[in-house]
Amino acid sequence: MPGVLEEPDVIVVGAGPAGSTAARDLAAAGLAVLLLDKDPFPRDKPCAGGLTRRALANLGFELPAEVVRERCRAFRAVWGDKVQEVVLPEPYAVTVDRCDFDRVLVEKAQAEGAIFCPGEAVLGVETGQGRVTVRTTRRRLCAPLVIGADGVPSRVAAALGERRVPAAPCLSAEVPLPGSEGGARRLHGTLETHWGMFRWGYAWVFPKGNHASVGLGSWDGAKVNLKALWGEFLASLGYPPAVPRGHLVPLGGGRRRRSGDGILLVGDAAGFADPVTGEGIFYAVLSAHLAAETVLTLKRRGLPYTSHYLRGYEEACAKAFGRDLAWALALNRLARRCPRLWQKALFGSPVCFRQGLEVACGRKTYRELAFWALRRLPHLLS
Ligand SMILES: Cc1cc2nc3c(=O)[nH]c(=O)nc-3n(C[C@H](O)[C@H](O)[C@H](O)COP(=O)(O)OP(=O)(O)OC[C@H]3O[C@@H](n4cnc5c(N)ncnc54)[C@H](O)[C@@H]3O)c2cc1C
């Protein structure tokens, strides 16, 4: 009898937060799931490792304490000599190292019965006759359904005929905190962002105990030489030199196909990330849950995984967060056109600054933020 390795019910490509979550949900419901990743695990991924409260709430389990590097109650934004800071009564985010966080998510999927194959890259995906064929560096696999969770350069998205998702370039590195004492105290429990270094985007310093994730992200679509700014930024903070890694964050909120015959896309592969802040883990996990729910509903009703039926997943994403990402994209475009206006609102008004944080905490939507700001526009700009 063929085993799960030869004839899985679902092949999940990519074992980041999106892939592992989809694999866990589906395996927990009794499906035979194969989870593939091109990298040997545990592996690191360029990421600031900030998990907002809403991302934590969606995980579906309590994150083990040893994976949490810091619990953050404060958010600080710096623009030249201007500093805005909010300290909340409760943590609104935690920081993690991605190699630990992603390993835990894979282990959760394995505990539910998913078979994990690290170090196996998918080279191509073809659909036809009610099946999807996946060509990997080791073999050919077939399944009725493939979930593409393979990040921005998604091979599975390419099989849907989708171009690479529009994305913002970032540079980041994990940097030891100097003299640990001073640096660590200044940052402890605080997510810090720096503005005004380029037209639209920001730099971040997220604390992780004895080290910090430091990065630069340009959201304005223009070519910015981040490498040229990198050394200067580290030196301005008094940090030692560090070699950064480049990566892309999708600019979410745009229109895209996320399903087709036998195929669903989740997380970065689907282009789901906040086009204002770059937050992606919340959307990765939530879209994975919605994908699994769609698949399980079809299975329960005995319906096939055709593009017609899988479109329900796209509708579920649009309802849960897609429309709000479109509002965020509109705000991104406004900021690109008038970055000074945006920065003035952010730094000129502590109230406006707090409202922005409400979105990150999941207590306000971008739509609500946009209407709130529109009503106060003359006041914000005076
Ligand atoms: C510099 C930077 C900082 C960020 N900071 C934050 C932050 O603080 N908070 C936040 O919420 N988000 C942040 N993000 C966004 C976040 O990292 C992503 O949105 C999130 O990782 C998406 O998860 P995913 O599972 O969809 O994709 P990924 O985490 O990218 O995982 C994709 C997986 O697919 C595998 N893969 C790729 N191609 C193949 C293939 N052909 N075959 C098999 N496997 C393959 C990869 O090895 C990888 O493991 C940041 C992004 C960047 C670039």
The ligand as a Tripos MOL2 file, in Angstrom:
@<TRIPOS>MOLECULE
LIG
   53    58     1     0     0
SMALL
NO_CHARGES

@<TRIPOS>ATOM
      1 C1         14.0120   41.7690    6.9430 C.3       1 LIG1
      2 C2         12.6130   41.3470    7.2710 C.ar      1 LIG1
      3 C3         12.0690   41.6430    8.5200 C.ar      1 LIG1
      4 C4         10.7630   41.2180    8.8340 C.ar      1 LIG1
      5 N1         10.2850   41.4430   10.0980 N.ar      1 LIG1
      6 C5          9.0540   41.0010   10.4360 C.ar      1 LIG1
      7 C6          8.5630   41.1550   11.7620 C.ar      1 LIG1
      8 O1          9.2350   41.6710   12.6480 O.2       1 LIG1
      9 N2          7.3100   40.7040   12.0420 N.ar      1 LIG1
     10 C7          6.5190   40.1110   11.0830 C.ar      1 LIG1
     11 O2          5.3860   39.7340   11.3760 O.2       1 LIG1
     12 N3          6.9820   39.9490    9.8180 N.ar      1 LIG1
     13 C8          8.2170   40.3520    9.4850 C.ar      1 LIG1
     14 N4          8.6930   40.1420    8.2020 N.ar      1 LIG1
     15 C9          7.8460   39.4160    7.2430 C.3       1 LIG1
     16 C10         7.8800   37.9140    7.5670 C.3       1 LIG1
     17 O3          9.2080   37.4830    7.6770 O.3       1 LIG1
     18 C11         7.1740   37.1100    6.4810 C.3       1 LIG1
     19 O4          5.9600   37.7490    6.1480 O.3       1 LIG1
     20 C12         6.8930   35.6820    6.9520 C.3       1 LIG1
     21 O5          8.0890   35.0040    7.1760 O.3       1 LIG1
     22 C13         6.0550   34.9500    5.9110 C.3       1 LIG1
     23 O6          5.9650   33.6010    6.2490 O.3       1 LIG1
     24 P1          5.8090   32.4730    5.1180 P.3       1 LIG1
     25 O7          5.6950   31.1860    5.8320 O.co2     1 LIG1
     26 O8          4.7630   32.8800    4.1700 O.co2     1 LIG1
     27 O9          7.1680   32.5500    4.2800 O.3       1 LIG1
     28 P2          8.6650   32.3340    4.7440 P.3       1 LIG1
     29 O10         8.8190   32.5700    6.1890 O.co2     1 LIG1
     30 O11         9.4910   33.1090    3.7840 O.co2     1 LIG1
     31 O12         8.9160   30.7820    4.5010 O.3       1 LIG1
     32 C14         9.0040   30.2690    3.2070 C.3       1 LIG1
     33 C15         9.6960   28.9160    3.3000 C.3       1 LIG1
     34 O13         9.6660   28.3280    2.0020 O.3       1 LIG1
     35 C16        10.9000   27.6970    1.7400 C.3       1 LIG1
     36 N5         11.0510   27.6390    0.2760 N.ar      1 LIG1
     37 C17        11.2350   28.6590   -0.5950 C.ar      1 LIG1
     38 N6         11.3170   28.1970   -1.8560 N.ar      1 LIG1
     39 C18        11.1880   26.8440   -1.7720 C.ar      1 LIG1
     40 C19        11.1970   25.8030   -2.7440 C.ar      1 LIG1
     41 N7         11.3570   26.0610   -4.0590 N.pl3     1 LIG1
     42 N8         11.0490   24.5270   -2.3150 N.ar      1 LIG1
     43 C20        10.8670   24.2550   -0.9910 C.ar      1 LIG1
     44 N9         10.8730   25.2140   -0.0380 N.ar      1 LIG1
     45 C21        11.0180   26.4820   -0.4180 C.ar      1 LIG1
     46 C22        11.9210   28.6220    2.4090 C.3       1 LIG1
     47 O14        13.1320   27.9280    2.6950 O.3       1 LIG1
     48 C23        11.1720   29.0400    3.6770 C.3       1 LIG1
     49 O15        11.4470   28.1850    4.7710 O.3       1 LIG1
     50 C24         9.9860   40.5400    7.8730 C.ar      1 LIG1
     51 C25        10.5260   40.2630    6.6220 C.ar      1 LIG1
     52 C26        11.8280   40.6530    6.3230 C.ar      1 LIG1
     53 C27        12.3900   40.3230    4.9720 C.3       1 LIG1
@<TRIPOS>BOND
     1     1     2 1
     2     2     3 ar
     3     2    52 ar
     4     3     4 ar
     5     4     5 ar
     6     4    50 ar
     7     5     6 ar
     8     6     7 ar
     9     6    13 1
    10     7     8 2
    11     7     9 ar
    12     9    10 ar
    13    10    11 2
    14    10    12 ar
    15    12    13 ar
    16    13    14 ar
    17    14    15 1
    18    14    50 ar
    19    15    16 1
    20    16    17 1
    21    16    18 1
    22    18    19 1
    23    18    20 1
    24    20    21 1
    25    20    22 1
    26    22    23 1
    27    23    24 1
    28    24    25 2
    29    24    26 1
    30    24    27 1
    31    27    28 1
    32    28    29 2
    33    28    30 1
    34    28    31 1
    35    31    32 1
    36    32    33 1
    37    33    34 1
    38    33    48 1
    39    34    35 1
    40    35    36 1
    41    35    46 1
    42    36    37 ar
    43    36    45 ar
    44    37    38 ar
    45    38    39 ar
    46    39    40 ar
    47    39    45 ar
    48    40    41 1
    49    40    42 ar
    50    42    43 ar
    51    43    44 ar
    52    44    45 ar
    53    46    47 1
    54    46    48 1
    55    48    49 1
    56    50    51 ar
    57    51    52 ar
    58    52    53 1
@<TRIPOS>SUBSTRUCTURE
     1 LIG1         1 GROUP 0 **** ****
